[in-house]
């Protein structure tokens, strides 16, 4: 196990990551808060229509937003993800692996026993609704200039298309898959 994170630490990491540029060659800066917290119906529909046009109508699209206060929901859910078995294995790979990769990114999928009420809009209906969700995705990067040496690119609720498997996939800066960890 790498280390256990407190909700306060994760809250600080989410805030520090927001708007910070990614070290990865492709991708936007950190946007977990601006794209997935306390969004109005209008904001969610704007993101939905922009992403739906970009992805194309054949893709299933889900835009989610934590609807409760920042600390009470989003930081708690992100803490569960970072303390999961697959995230802990990912962090050990980030900091103890001898591959000498300075830039690493992980896509961490986690399904919790705890549910959180999230608002969502999906390509199947196009209206904003609320439902309990327990599956989350976190895009986490090794970020050497942060005190925790981490950067949360994004974090959001999802509907698991893989049966709710818990896993993490680690990529290098070239997009090459280096490791996978099961939860």
Residue frames as a rotation matrix with the C-alpha (Angstrom) as fourth column:
UNK 1
0.583 0.812 0.000 0.00
0.812 -0.583 0.000 0.00
0.000 0.000 -1.000 0.00
UNK 2
-0.139 -0.627 0.766 1.35
0.579 -0.679 -0.451 3.42
0.803 0.382 0.457 -0.97
UNK 3
-0.983 -0.062 -0.172 -0.47
0.180 -0.493 -0.851 5.57
-0.032 -0.868 0.496 1.64
UNK 4
-0.098 0.993 -0.070 -3.97
0.995 0.096 -0.036 6.39
-0.030 -0.073 -0.997 2.83
UNK 5
-0.796 -0.093 0.598 -5.33
0.254 -0.948 0.190 9.80
0.550 0.303 0.778 1.85
UNK 6
-0.558 0.648 -0.518 -7.64
0.521 -0.213 -0.827 11.91
-0.646 -0.732 -0.219 3.97
UNK 7
0.333 0.785 0.522 -10.64
0.939 -0.226 -0.259 13.69
-0.086 0.576 -0.813 2.51
UNK 8
0.746 -0.120 -0.654 -8.97
0.060 -0.967 0.246 17.01
-0.663 -0.223 -0.715 3.36
UNK 9
-0.351 -0.936 -0.024 -5.85
-0.050 -0.007 0.999 16.08
-0.935 0.352 -0.044 1.35
UNK 10
-0.479 0.226 0.848 -7.93
0.829 0.435 0.352 14.98
-0.289 0.872 -0.396 -1.62
UNK 11
0.686 0.711 -0.155 -10.00
0.657 -0.696 -0.290 18.15
-0.314 0.097 -0.944 -1.43
UNK 12
0.395 -0.636 -0.663 -6.75
-0.242 -0.768 0.593 20.15
-0.886 -0.075 -0.457 -1.61
UNK 13
-0.620 -0.640 0.453 -5.46
0.215 0.417 0.883 18.04
-0.755 0.645 -0.121 -4.49
UNK 14
0.058 0.730 0.681 -8.69
0.978 0.095 -0.185 18.53
-0.200 0.677 -0.709 -6.49
UNK 15
0.860 0.286 -0.423 -8.46
0.271 -0.958 -0.097 22.29
-0.433 -0.031 -0.901 -5.94
UNK 16
0.055 -0.932 -0.358 -4.72
-0.280 -0.358 0.891 22.46
-0.958 0.051 -0.281 -6.76
UNK 17
-0.572 -0.265 0.776 -5.27
0.531 0.601 0.597 20.44
-0.625 0.754 -0.203 -9.94
UNK 18
0.451 0.879 0.158 -8.10
0.715 -0.250 -0.653 22.65
-0.534 0.407 -0.741 -11.20
UNK 19
0.982 0.015 -0.187 -6.97
-0.103 -0.791 -0.603 24.64
-0.157 0.612 -0.775 -14.24
UNK 20
0.154 -0.986 0.062 -3.37
-0.516 -0.027 0.856 23.43
-0.843 -0.164 -0.512 -13.86
UNK 21
0.318 -0.057 -0.946 -1.94
-0.932 0.165 -0.323 22.35
0.174 0.985 -0.001 -17.21
UNK 22
0.942 -0.020 0.335 -1.37
-0.040 0.985 0.170 18.67
-0.333 -0.174 0.927 -17.72
UNK 23
-0.039 -0.994 -0.106 2.20
-0.626 -0.059 0.777 17.44
-0.779 0.097 -0.620 -18.25
UNK 24
-0.037 0.114 0.993 0.79
0.495 0.865 -0.081 14.96
-0.868 0.489 -0.089 -20.74
UNK 25
-0.912 -0.410 0.001 1.33
0.201 -0.447 0.872 15.90
-0.357 0.795 0.490 -24.42
UNK 26
-0.612 0.770 0.178 -2.37
0.073 -0.169 0.983 15.64
0.787 0.615 0.047 -25.15
UNK 27
-0.067 0.697 -0.714 -5.25
0.924 0.313 0.218 16.69
0.375 -0.646 -0.665 -22.98
UNK 28
0.378 0.338 0.862 -6.77
0.035 -0.936 0.351 19.64
0.925 -0.102 -0.366 -21.20
UNK 29
-0.674 -0.550 0.494 -5.72
-0.414 -0.273 -0.869 21.08
0.613 -0.789 -0.044 -17.86
UNK 30
-0.897 0.318 -0.306 -7.34
0.440 0.597 -0.671 19.86
-0.031 -0.736 -0.676 -14.66
UNK 31
-0.695 0.703 0.152 -11.11
-0.529 -0.643 0.554 20.26
0.487 0.305 0.818 -14.84
UNK 32
-0.713 0.423 -0.559 -12.76
0.567 0.817 -0.104 17.98
0.413 -0.391 -0.822 -12.29
UNK 33
-0.567 0.487 -0.665 -14.43
0.487 -0.452 -0.747 20.89
-0.664 -0.747 0.019 -10.52
UNK 34
-0.603 0.309 -0.736 -15.44
-0.531 -0.843 0.082 23.13
-0.595 0.440 0.673 -13.44
UNK 35
-0.580 0.363 -0.730 -16.88
-0.663 0.311 0.681 20.25
0.474 0.878 0.060 -15.47
UNK 36
-0.312 0.402 -0.861 -18.31
0.226 0.912 0.343 18.00
0.923 -0.088 -0.375 -12.74
UNK 37
-0.641 0.089 -0.762 -19.38
0.766 0.010 -0.643 20.03
-0.050 -0.996 -0.075 -9.67
UNK 38
-0.228 0.648 -0.727 -22.53
0.468 -0.582 -0.665 22.07
-0.854 -0.492 -0.171 -8.98
UNK 39
-0.989 -0.100 0.105 -23.35
0.136 -0.380 0.915 22.61
-0.052 0.920 0.389 -12.65
UNK 40
-0.308 0.921 -0.239 -26.67
-0.576 -0.380 -0.724 24.16
-0.757 -0.085 0.647 -13.57
UNK 41
0.350 0.519 0.779 -28.98
0.379 0.682 -0.625 22.41
-0.856 0.515 0.042 -16.03
UNK 42
0.957 0.018 -0.290 -27.95
-0.227 -0.575 -0.786 24.98
-0.181 0.818 -0.546 -18.65
UNK 43
0.112 -0.992 -0.054 -24.23
-0.955 -0.122 0.269 24.33
-0.273 0.021 -0.962 -18.06
UNK 44
-0.276 -0.183 0.944 -24.72
-0.147 0.978 0.146 20.55
-0.950 -0.099 -0.297 -18.23
UNK 45
0.662 0.590 0.463 -26.66
0.383 0.265 -0.885 20.82
-0.644 0.763 -0.051 -21.48
UNK 46
0.763 -0.463 -0.452 -23.98
-0.635 -0.670 -0.384 23.10
-0.125 0.580 -0.805 -22.96
UNK 47
-0.304 -0.890 0.339 -21.24
-0.785 0.435 0.440 20.54
-0.540 -0.133 -0.831 -22.15
UNK 48
-0.004 0.405 0.914 -23.47
0.163 0.902 -0.399 17.73
-0.987 0.148 -0.070 -23.40
UNK 49
0.903 0.429 0.040 -24.11
0.120 -0.161 -0.980 19.40
-0.414 0.889 -0.197 -26.78
UNK 50
0.456 -0.816 -0.356 -20.45
-0.885 -0.458 -0.085 20.40
-0.094 0.354 -0.931 -27.24
UNK 51
-0.447 -0.660 0.604 -19.16
-0.619 0.715 0.323 16.89
-0.645 -0.229 -0.729 -26.38
UNK 52
0.239 0.629 0.740 -21.91
0.190 0.717 -0.671 15.13
-0.952 0.301 0.052 -28.32
UNK 53
0.932 0.056 -0.359 -20.99
-0.312 -0.383 -0.870 17.03
-0.186 0.922 -0.340 -31.48
UNK 54
0.078 -0.990 -0.119 -17.31
-0.993 -0.088 0.076 16.25
-0.086 0.112 -0.990 -30.96
UNK 55
-0.506 -0.288 0.813 -17.80
-0.426 0.903 0.054 12.55
-0.750 -0.319 -0.579 -30.23
UNK 56
-0.785 0.308 -0.538 -20.42
-0.477 0.254 0.841 11.95
0.396 0.917 -0.053 -32.89
UNK 57
0.000 0.943 0.332 -23.94
-0.986 -0.056 0.157 10.64
0.167 -0.327 0.930 -32.50
UNK 58
0.349 0.135 -0.928 -22.91
-0.239 0.970 0.051 6.95
0.906 0.203 0.370 -32.47
UNK 59
-0.679 -0.672 -0.295 -21.21
0.160 0.256 -0.953 7.26
0.716 -0.695 -0.066 -29.07
UNK 60
0.474 0.722 -0.505 -23.02
0.712 0.024 0.702 6.92
0.518 -0.692 -0.503 -25.74
UNK 61
-0.485 -0.618 0.618 -22.39
0.144 -0.754 -0.641 10.15
0.862 -0.222 0.455 -23.87
UNK 62
0.508 0.567 -0.649 -22.92
0.759 0.062 0.648 10.81
0.407 -0.822 -0.399 -20.18
UNK 63
-0.358 -0.530 0.769 -22.25
-0.032 -0.816 -0.577 14.16
0.933 -0.231 0.276 -18.50
UNK 64
0.345 0.453 -0.822 -22.35
0.775 0.357 0.522 14.02
0.530 -0.817 -0.228 -14.67
UNK 65
-0.260 -0.379 0.888 -22.16
-0.228 -0.870 -0.438 16.59
0.938 -0.316 0.140 -11.91
UNK 66
-0.592 0.064 -0.803 -21.96
0.775 0.318 -0.546 16.29
0.221 -0.946 -0.238 -8.14
UNK 67
-0.008 0.727 0.686 -24.93
0.333 -0.645 0.688 18.24
0.943 0.234 -0.237 -6.90
UNK 68
0.781 0.237 -0.578 -24.18
0.611 -0.097 0.786 18.52
0.130 -0.967 -0.221 -3.20
UNK 69
0.848 -0.525 -0.070 -21.58
-0.469 -0.805 0.364 20.71
-0.247 -0.276 -0.929 -1.53
UNK 70
0.392 -0.781 -0.486 -18.05
-0.668 0.122 -0.734 20.23
0.632 0.612 -0.474 -2.79
UNK 71
-0.514 -0.724 0.460 -16.57
-0.828 0.280 -0.486 18.75
0.223 -0.631 -0.743 0.36
UNK 72
-0.062 0.588 0.806 -19.48
-0.750 0.505 -0.426 16.52
-0.658 -0.631 0.410 1.30
UNK 73
0.815 0.498 0.298 -19.67
-0.181 0.706 -0.685 14.59
-0.551 0.504 0.665 -1.95
UNK 74
0.852 -0.442 -0.282 -16.91
-0.286 0.060 -0.956 15.05
0.439 0.895 -0.075 -4.51
UNK 75
-0.069 -0.942 0.328 -13.92
-0.900 -0.083 -0.428 14.96
0.431 -0.325 -0.842 -2.13
UNK 76
0.046 0.149 0.988 -15.36
-0.729 0.681 -0.068 11.95
-0.683 -0.717 0.140 -0.29
UNK 77
0.925 0.323 0.199 -15.91
-0.095 0.704 -0.703 10.01
-0.368 0.632 0.682 -3.53
UNK 78
0.619 -0.761 -0.192 -12.44
-0.436 -0.130 -0.890 10.94
0.653 0.635 -0.413 -4.84
UNK 79
-0.113 -0.635 0.764 -10.93
-0.993 0.100 -0.064 9.82
-0.036 -0.766 -0.642 -1.52
UNK 80
0.519 0.367 0.772 -12.57
-0.365 0.912 -0.188 6.40
-0.773 -0.184 0.607 -1.91
UNK 81
0.979 -0.176 -0.103 -11.01
-0.043 0.319 -0.947 6.12
0.200 0.931 0.305 -5.38
UNK 82
0.286 -0.948 0.138 -7.50
-0.678 -0.302 -0.670 7.15
0.677 0.098 -0.729 -4.27
UNK 83
-0.223 -0.349 0.910 -7.61
-0.930 0.355 -0.092 4.73
-0.291 -0.867 -0.404 -1.34
UNK 84
0.825 0.566 -0.004 -8.80
-0.530 0.770 -0.354 1.82
-0.197 0.294 0.935 -3.50
UNK 85
0.460 -0.638 0.618 -6.61
0.218 0.756 0.618 -1.22
-0.861 -0.150 0.486 -4.13
UNK 86
0.454 -0.269 0.849 -6.05
0.890 0.168 -0.423 -0.38
-0.028 0.948 0.316 -7.81
UNK 87
0.844 -0.175 0.507 -5.21
-0.066 -0.972 -0.225 3.28
0.532 0.156 -0.832 -7.07
UNK 88
0.714 -0.609 0.346 -2.74
-0.466 -0.045 0.884 2.27
-0.522 -0.792 -0.315 -4.35
UNK 89
0.346 -0.578 0.739 -1.06
0.621 0.731 0.282 -0.15
-0.704 0.361 0.612 -6.78
UNK 90
0.676 -0.044 0.736 -0.98
0.627 -0.490 -0.606 2.65
0.387 0.871 -0.303 -9.36
UNK 91
0.885 -0.336 0.323 0.73
-0.432 -0.850 0.300 5.01
0.174 -0.405 -0.897 -6.93
UNK 92
0.491 -0.741 0.458 3.33
-0.044 0.504 0.862 2.37
-0.870 -0.444 0.215 -6.12
UNK 93
0.359 -0.326 0.874 3.99
0.905 0.349 -0.242 2.06
-0.227 0.878 0.421 -9.86
UNK 94
0.875 0.026 0.484 4.19
0.208 -0.922 -0.326 5.85
0.438 0.386 -0.812 -10.23
UNK 95
0.709 -0.514 0.482 6.79
-0.670 -0.704 0.234 6.29
0.219 -0.489 -0.844 -7.52
UNK 96
0.292 -0.622 0.726 8.60
-0.548 0.514 0.660 2.97
-0.784 -0.590 -0.191 -7.08
UNK 97
0.878 0.043 0.477 8.75
0.331 0.665 -0.670 1.54
-0.346 0.746 0.570 -10.61
UNK 98
0.023 -0.981 -0.191 12.21
0.193 -0.183 0.964 1.53
-0.981 -0.059 0.185 -12.15
UNK 99
0.357 0.173 0.918 11.06
0.898 0.205 -0.388 2.33
-0.255 0.963 -0.083 -15.72
UNK 100
-0.616 -0.658 -0.433 12.36
0.576 -0.751 0.322 5.92
-0.537 -0.051 0.842 -15.36
UNK 101
-0.219 0.630 0.745 9.17
0.767 -0.361 0.530 7.32
0.603 0.688 -0.404 -16.89
UNK 102
-0.955 -0.163 -0.248 8.79
0.283 -0.755 -0.592 10.88
-0.091 -0.635 0.767 -15.61
UNK 103
-0.555 0.816 -0.160 5.35
-0.827 -0.562 0.004 11.43
-0.086 0.134 0.987 -17.11
UNK 104
-0.934 0.327 -0.147 2.70
0.313 0.943 0.112 8.83
0.175 0.059 -0.983 -16.28
UNK 105
-0.475 0.865 0.158 -1.08
-0.865 -0.493 0.095 8.91
0.160 -0.091 0.983 -16.42
UNK 106
-0.969 0.243 0.043 -3.56
0.225 0.941 -0.255 6.44
-0.102 -0.237 -0.966 -14.97
UNK 107
-0.321 0.947 0.018 -7.23
-0.676 -0.242 0.696 5.92
0.663 0.211 0.718 -15.72
UNK 108
-0.997 -0.058 0.056 -8.69
-0.080 0.599 -0.797 4.54
0.013 -0.799 -0.602 -12.51
UNK 109
-0.192 0.967 -0.166 -12.14
-0.416 0.073 0.907 2.90
0.889 0.243 0.388 -12.50
UNK 110
-0.990 -0.138 -0.041 -13.76
-0.010 0.351 -0.936 2.31
0.144 -0.926 -0.349 -9.15
UNK 111
-0.024 0.999 -0.036 -17.16
-0.141 0.033 0.990 1.07
0.990 0.029 0.140 -8.01
UNK 112
-0.837 -0.268 0.476 -17.96
-0.439 -0.189 -0.878 1.78
0.326 -0.945 0.041 -4.37
UNK 113
-0.566 0.693 -0.446 -20.46
0.787 0.615 -0.043 0.25
0.244 -0.375 -0.894 -2.00
UNK 114
-0.331 0.399 -0.855 -21.42
0.443 -0.735 -0.514 3.83
-0.833 -0.549 0.066 -1.11
UNK 115
-0.010 0.385 0.923 -23.65
0.981 -0.173 0.083 5.78
0.192 0.907 -0.376 -3.48
UNK 116
-0.690 -0.176 -0.702 -23.65
0.293 -0.955 -0.048 9.50
-0.662 -0.238 0.710 -4.20
UNK 117
0.436 0.878 0.196 -26.50
0.639 -0.149 -0.755 11.45
-0.634 0.454 -0.626 -5.79
UNK 118
-0.714 -0.665 -0.217 -25.27
0.244 -0.528 0.814 12.89
-0.656 0.528 0.539 -9.06
UNK 119
0.444 0.758 -0.478 -27.07
-0.288 -0.384 -0.877 14.84
-0.849 0.527 0.048 -11.73
UNK 120
-0.582 -0.649 0.490 -26.63
0.233 0.444 0.865 13.60
-0.779 0.618 -0.107 -15.28
UNK 121
0.446 0.625 -0.641 -27.62
-0.677 -0.233 -0.698 14.03
-0.585 0.745 0.319 -18.89
UNK 122
-0.346 -0.514 0.785 -27.21
0.079 0.818 0.570 11.10
-0.935 0.259 -0.243 -21.28
UNK 123
-0.843 -0.054 -0.535 -27.39
-0.507 -0.253 0.824 10.71
-0.180 0.966 0.186 -25.05
UNK 124
-0.819 0.574 -0.004 -30.40
0.552 0.791 0.263 8.44
0.154 0.213 -0.965 -24.56
UNK 125
0.096 0.954 -0.284 -32.69
0.991 -0.118 -0.059 11.23
-0.090 -0.276 -0.957 -23.37
UNK 126
-0.408 -0.387 0.827 -31.13
0.602 -0.795 -0.076 14.66
0.687 0.467 0.557 -23.37
UNK 127
0.548 0.566 0.616 -32.75
-0.160 -0.652 0.741 15.89
0.821 -0.505 -0.266 -20.12
UNK 128
-0.555 -0.756 0.348 -31.00
-0.463 -0.067 -0.884 16.53
0.691 -0.652 -0.313 -16.80
UNK 129
0.641 0.707 -0.299 -31.94
-0.164 0.507 0.846 14.02
0.750 -0.493 0.441 -14.11
UNK 130
-0.089 -0.638 0.764 -30.62
-0.981 -0.078 -0.180 12.84
0.175 -0.766 -0.619 -10.74
UNK 131
0.790 0.321 -0.523 -29.69
-0.216 0.943 0.252 9.31
0.574 -0.086 0.814 -9.73
UNK 132
0.671 -0.587 0.453 -27.49
-0.469 0.136 0.872 7.53
-0.574 -0.798 -0.184 -7.20
UNK 133
0.694 -0.548 -0.467 -24.12
-0.314 0.353 -0.881 6.53
0.648 0.758 0.073 -8.65
UNK 134
0.818 -0.463 0.340 -21.37
-0.213 0.304 0.928 4.43
-0.533 -0.832 0.150 -7.18
UNK 135
0.410 -0.695 0.591 -18.98
0.868 0.497 -0.017 4.15
-0.282 0.520 0.806 -10.14
UNK 136
0.808 -0.227 -0.543 -16.30
-0.184 -0.974 0.133 6.73
-0.559 -0.008 -0.829 -10.80
UNK 137
0.554 -0.719 0.420 -13.39
0.785 0.282 -0.552 7.43
0.279 0.635 0.720 -13.13
UNK 138
0.770 -0.436 -0.466 -10.32
-0.081 -0.791 0.606 9.41
-0.633 -0.428 -0.644 -12.12
UNK 139
0.686 -0.673 0.278 -7.59
0.443 0.082 -0.893 10.45
0.578 0.735 0.354 -14.54
UNK 140
0.899 -0.416 -0.136 -4.53
0.002 -0.307 0.952 10.79
-0.438 -0.856 -0.276 -12.31
UNK 141
0.691 -0.717 0.092 -1.06
0.096 -0.034 -0.995 11.93
0.716 0.696 0.046 -13.32
UNK 142
0.267 -0.770 -0.580 2.34
0.941 0.078 0.329 11.77
-0.208 -0.633 0.745 -11.70
UNK 143
0.673 0.044 0.738 3.11
0.291 -0.934 -0.210 15.49
0.680 0.356 -0.641 -11.19
UNK 144
0.034 -0.805 -0.592 6.47
0.886 0.298 -0.355 16.08
0.462 -0.513 0.723 -9.57
UNK 145
-0.714 -0.369 0.595 5.99
0.150 -0.911 -0.384 19.78
0.684 -0.185 0.706 -8.79
UNK 146
0.339 0.866 0.369 2.92
-0.404 -0.220 0.888 19.20
0.850 -0.450 0.275 -6.56
UNK 147
-0.209 -0.436 0.876 3.52
-0.974 0.017 -0.224 18.53
0.083 -0.900 -0.428 -2.82
UNK 148
0.345 0.383 0.857 1.70
-0.479 0.857 -0.190 15.17
-0.807 -0.345 0.479 -3.16
UNK 149
-0.703 -0.697 -0.141 3.38
-0.402 0.225 0.888 14.66
-0.587 0.680 -0.438 -6.56
UNK 150
-0.518 0.637 0.571 -0.05
0.757 0.652 -0.041 14.08
-0.398 0.410 -0.820 -8.11
UNK 151
-0.817 0.375 -0.438 -2.43
-0.504 -0.833 0.227 15.87
-0.279 0.406 0.870 -10.47
UNK 152
-0.303 0.799 0.519 -6.10
0.491 0.598 -0.633 14.97
-0.817 0.063 -0.574 -10.95
UNK 153
-0.990 -0.053 0.130 -6.83
0.140 -0.371 0.918 15.67
0.000 0.927 0.375 -14.61
UNK 154
-0.329 0.936 0.124 -10.52
-0.736 -0.336 0.587 14.93
0.591 0.102 0.800 -14.08
UNK 155
-0.989 0.142 0.027 -12.89
0.087 0.732 -0.676 13.00
-0.116 -0.666 -0.737 -11.84
UNK 156
-0.455 0.875 -0.167 -16.50
-0.870 -0.395 0.296 12.08
0.193 0.280 0.940 -12.58
UNK 157
-0.229 0.528 0.818 -19.33
-0.385 0.722 -0.575 9.68
-0.894 -0.447 0.038 -11.91
UNK 158
-0.600 -0.006 -0.800 -20.22
-0.787 0.183 0.589 7.14
0.143 0.983 -0.115 -14.55
UNK 159
0.633 0.701 0.329 -22.38
-0.684 0.705 -0.187 4.17
-0.363 -0.106 0.926 -15.41
UNK 160
-0.318 -0.880 0.352 -20.04
-0.546 0.474 0.691 1.18
-0.775 0.027 -0.632 -15.66
UNK 161
0.462 0.411 -0.786 -20.10
-0.886 0.236 -0.398 -0.37
0.022 0.881 0.473 -19.11
UNK 162
-0.275 -0.690 -0.669 -17.78
-0.550 0.684 -0.479 -3.16
0.788 0.237 -0.568 -17.95
UNK 163
0.330 0.512 -0.793 -19.92
0.327 0.726 0.605 -4.58
0.886 -0.459 0.072 -15.14
UNK 164
0.883 0.054 0.465 -18.39
-0.352 -0.578 0.736 -2.33
0.309 -0.814 -0.491 -12.49
UNK 165
0.551 -0.763 -0.339 -14.88
0.741 0.634 -0.222 -3.79
0.384 -0.129 0.914 -12.59
UNK 166
0.901 -0.386 -0.197 -12.29
-0.172 -0.736 0.655 -2.04
-0.397 -0.556 -0.730 -10.44
UNK 167
0.409 -0.806 0.428 -9.07
0.891 0.454 0.003 -1.47
-0.197 0.380 0.904 -12.36
UNK 168
0.601 -0.333 -0.726 -6.43
-0.254 -0.941 0.221 1.05
-0.757 0.052 -0.651 -13.36
UNK 169
0.638 -0.451 0.624 -4.49
0.770 0.370 -0.519 1.39
0.003 0.812 0.584 -16.60
UNK 170
0.418 -0.603 -0.679 -1.20
0.088 -0.717 0.691 3.30
-0.904 -0.348 -0.247 -16.66
UNK 171
0.788 -0.142 0.599 0.13
0.603 -0.016 -0.798 5.01
0.123 0.990 0.073 -19.78
UNK 172
-0.246 -0.875 -0.417 3.37
0.775 -0.436 0.457 6.82
-0.582 -0.211 0.785 -20.53
UNK 173
-0.189 0.127 -0.974 3.63
-0.176 -0.980 -0.093 10.19
-0.966 0.154 0.207 -22.33
UNK 174
-0.877 -0.174 -0.447 3.54
-0.465 0.077 0.882 8.44
-0.119 0.982 -0.148 -25.72
UNK 175
0.069 0.996 -0.048 0.22
-0.998 0.070 0.000 6.82
0.003 0.048 0.999 -24.84
UNK 176
-0.299 -0.269 -0.915 1.74
-0.356 0.922 -0.154 3.36
0.885 0.280 -0.372 -24.52
UNK 177
0.768 0.592 0.244 0.02
-0.488 0.294 0.822 1.12
0.415 -0.750 0.515 -21.99
UNK 178
-0.284 -0.957 0.051 2.62
-0.687 0.166 -0.708 0.13
0.669 -0.236 -0.705 -19.41
UNK 179
-0.996 -0.050 -0.071 0.70
0.022 0.646 -0.763 -1.49
0.084 -0.762 -0.642 -16.55
UNK 180
-0.024 0.996 0.082 -2.74
-0.373 -0.085 0.924 -2.57
0.927 -0.008 0.374 -15.42
UNK 181
-0.973 -0.202 0.114 -3.86
-0.173 0.302 -0.938 -3.11
0.155 -0.932 -0.329 -11.85
UNK 182
-0.180 0.941 -0.286 -7.04
0.222 0.322 0.920 -4.87
0.958 0.102 -0.267 -10.75
UNK 183
-0.329 0.169 0.929 -8.97
-0.801 -0.572 -0.179 -3.83
0.501 -0.803 0.323 -7.65
